Amino acid sequence: MNIMVNRRTAWEGERGIAAAGIDEIFATADRLVIAAQLTVETEGMIGADLFRAAKPGLHLVNISRGGLIDQEALVAAIVAGDIGSST
């Protein structure tokens, strides 16, 4: 298993965990857990561009506030089969 993390502040990481850009994480992750604060900077940060770049079948788990995700873009990505599809 490869674990990647994206942080807003500097992080030296730990063995087996790599820092990566959010685009890279969406493009390569099979499972993605979002755990971020809802702020002016993060509101709607997960949108159509990231969903289009996502690895097909991405399973997205948001344990944060719903405002981080553009809900219309999320629904469109699910309907299109870009994320959440088990095929």
Secondary structure as UniProt FT lines:
FT   STRAND          3..5
FT   TURN            15..16
FT   STRAND          17..19
FT   HELIX           22..28
FT   STRAND          31..34
FT   TURN            40..44
FT   HELIX           48..53
FT   TURN            56..57
FT   STRAND          58..62
FT   HELIX           66..68
FT   HELIX           71..79
FT   TURN            80..81
//
